[in-house]
């Protein structure tokens, strides 16, 4: 059995907001299944209590970045993507999927 990786509150919060909304590949699904997002639950609940639409802010930011990168790579397939300070975000993994 593979042990889950515990995330910080803020990392877990962002991934809780995204759950299945931006990254759709099987590879990302498998990756996320090994992350323990429980540390972000209290922040997630607090954010939703204050402003339930905050998830849209996170979603739009991540979706826009992914869309822009995919659009740019489609026009210039020889470009390389460097994702500095990406932490545990699955963006890089999503970009490698067909």
Residue pairs with C-beta under 8 A, 6 or more apart in sequence:
2 34
4 34
4 35
4 36
5 34
5 35
5 36
5 88
6 36
6 38
6 39
7 15
7 35
7 36
7 37
7 39
7 40
7 88
8 39
9 39
9 40
9 42
9 43
10 40
10 43
11 40
11 87
11 88
12 35
12 36
12 37
12 38
12 39
12 40
12 41
12 43
12 44
13 40
13 43
13 44
13 47
14 40
14 58
14 89
15 32
15 35
15 37
15 40
15 88
15 89
16 37
16 40
16 41
16 44
17 44
17 54
17 55
17 58
17 59
18 58
18 59
18 62
20 29
21 59
21 63
22 59
22 62
22 63
22 66
22 94
23 32
23 66
23 90
23 91
23 93
23 94
24 94
25 93
25 94
25 97
26 97
27 93
27 94
27 96
27 97
28 90
28 93
28 94
28 97
31 90
31 93
32 90
35 88
47 54
47 55
48 54
48 55
62 91
65 91
66 91
66 94
66 95
69 81
69 91
69 95
70 95
72 79
73 79
73 81
73 95
81 92
81 95
83 89
83 91
83 92
86 92
